Amino acid sequence: MLLISLISVLTWKRPQIAENVSAEEIHSDFYDVLLVLLDPYARNVINKEYPSRSYALWDAEILEIKRLTGGYSQYDFTVKVKYDTYTGPFNPPEGPITLTFLVTTEGVSVKEVQK
């Protein structure tokens, strides 16, 4: 429920990323709390597919938030997030995995995995 309420409160537009914009400027509190709430679902899918890979939330990027049904009190969303994965603390990146979450009042599920 908290996740649904948070998404519905957000009037979120993906920030335009300029060359000199810091991660702190991109990651607002709402942005970060959404990443934290989606994290258990992302971790489950990524660890199942790639048991040795990790990712960092500070490096995750929300690509899109889309309300599926219009109107007041409609709480069906898709949230697309790109996770840059790696193996080990100092190894080079393994590549991005993009997950599309379906977020409803019934819960959260992963709708699509793009490698």
Secondary structure, DSSP 8 states (H G I E B T S, - for coil): -HHHHHHHH---------TT--HHHH--HHHHHHHHHHHHHHHHHHHHH-TT-EE-GGG-EEEEEEESS-STT---EEEEEEEEEESSSSS-EEEEEEEEEEEETTEEEEEEEE-
